[in-house]
Amino acid sequence: MSGNGFSHQPIKVEKIKTKYRTINTKIPVPESIPMLDKMYKIEAQAMHGQLPMIWDRADNFQIYDRWGNVWLDFTSTIFVANAGHGNKRILKALKGLLNKPLLHTYTFASSERIDYIEYLIKNTSRQFEKAFLLSAGTEATEAALKLMRLNGQKQGKSRGGIICFNGAYHGRSMGAQMMTGSIPAKEWIGYQDPNIHHLNFPYPWEIENPKDFFESEIEKLLTDKNLDPNKDLCGFMLETFQGWGAVFYPKKFVKALEEFAKKYDMLITFDEMQAGFGRTGALFGYEHYEVEPDILCCGKGASSGLPLAIVLGSKEIMDLPNIGSMSSTHSANPLVCVAGHQNLKAMLEDGLIENSKNLGNIFHQKLNDIKNRYPKHLKYIFGTGLLAALIFMDENGEPLSGLCDKISEKAFQKGLLVVHTGRESIKLAPPLSITEEAMLEGIDVIEQCIKESI
Ligand SMILES: Cc1ncc(COP(=O)(O)O)c(C=O)c1O
């Protein structure tokens, strides 16, 4: 590993030429290094740390560089290209707009925006009556924080208590980081909002009875902070699964949480940034819990490539802020709206959700077979649909983060991109448009990488 994350020393690797992958240069590509070095000099380092490659184009589930190498993409560019890179529907709609041309309208209306929001509302759960479009996921979680608090104020609650979870991630802006469950990530703020609370996450390997665990965590919070849920608590913010390891809550835990929220008039928000738009084999990941959230925050896979984030909720909740008080410059941009519209059509009309569910079953079966062959290193496979996290731990349960770095780098050298988390997990999330043949090839590569790395 170099200061920028992975080694930037080009090495001779095995040449690869299959139907889906080509590696015909040293890796990293020698010509890419001066370009990367230039970028590191002129761009803030907080943007860096990724595998050293320079993307030139991407098509469906493959990524190309300009030197003839082709990678099979098991990242969807971090859960974004769910409908496939350069999805044809999306490209066609974007080209139509470019030909008009219409690139921006600020908050003036466009037919693209009206048509998209109408389609979105029509195809999501009944309680979602209005939407609010933004550019980044962190804006959507911030907006949900505000909506939950405004709703609490309307009910006469004296404190804007929001309950979040340790280990969760909700974005990098200030409110989102306050809700995030990692203390080092928010130390820069200098204080913690006293009305943002965190419960311990119910890791399935740590707890026995999810309902009891929820009740004891809540009881502890109420006692420690002397809170009256009728007056002091407005809502819950849940990341549908913990991002680093695709760890879902036990269903009974979420059911108990829902019961508590209803009892005390609290809202439930799901942050579906990674889980949404077909990734888990359902349109939204929360569907697996059989609960109905009050507010939904989405982004990433909502457009398969353009900066789109969405907040959904009832008329009553969504109209709590005054006219004009929550717009932002680029929200509901027409390009983004047509991309979002066609992306959702691709999910619903081109069978991408079914593909995620059906291929997901094979995906998980194959990954579990691999787990059974490497029990001393590969401890769990989490996730569902075309989402998987491979959790590497030794026999004493110690995290094997270094091994994950090695496997990710080896996969890169063999023409497969996986999500490197920097932790004891490797995440896999191919575009939902991937074929079974390509998916199986990628899984074989993973097994080779594990074998060569342990
Ligand atoms: C669960 C979750 N919430 C929020 C965010 C923030 O989204 P964005 O990076 O678009 O601001 C992310 C991004 O990784 C995420 O995974």
The ligand as an SDF file (V2000), in Angstrom:
LIG
                    3D

 16 16  0  0  0  0  0  0  0  0999 V2000
  -26.1520    4.8340    3.7050 C   0  0  0  0  0  0  0  0  0  0  0  0
  -25.6370    6.1140    3.1180 C   0  0  0  0  0  0  0  0  0  0  0  0
  -26.2020    7.2700    3.4660 N   0  0  0  0  0  0  0  0  0  0  0  0
  -25.7850    8.4280    2.9600 C   0  0  0  0  0  0  0  0  0  0  0  0
  -24.7400    8.4900    2.0690 C   0  0  0  0  0  0  0  0  0  0  0  0
  -24.2790    9.8020    1.5350 C   0  0  0  0  0  0  0  0  0  0  0  0
  -24.5670    9.9260    0.1830 O   0  0  0  0  0  0  0  0  0  0  0  0
  -23.7320   10.9400   -0.7190 P   0  0  0  0  0  0  0  0  0  0  0  0
  -22.3330   10.4400   -0.7710 O   0  0  0  0  0  0  0  0  0  0  0  0
  -24.4350   10.9080   -2.0500 O   0  0  0  0  0  0  0  0  0  0  0  0
  -23.8480   12.2650   -0.0670 O   0  0  0  0  0  0  0  0  0  0  0  0
  -24.1090    7.3110    1.6660 C   0  0  0  0  0  0  0  0  0  0  0  0
  -22.9760    7.3250    0.7310 C   0  0  0  0  0  0  0  0  0  0  0  0
  -22.1330    6.4640    0.7010 O   0  0  0  0  0  0  0  0  0  0  0  0
  -24.5720    6.0810    2.2050 C   0  0  0  0  0  0  0  0  0  0  0  0
  -24.0130    4.9160    1.8770 O   0  0  0  0  0  0  0  0  0  0  0  0
  1  2  1  0
  2  3  1  0
  2 15  2  0
  3  4  2  0
  4  5  1  0
  5  6  1  0
  5 12  2  0
  6  7  1  0
  7  8  1  0
  8  9  2  0
  8 10  1  0
  8 11  1  0
 12 13  1  0
 12 15  1  0
 13 14  2  0
 15 16  1  0
M  END
$$$$
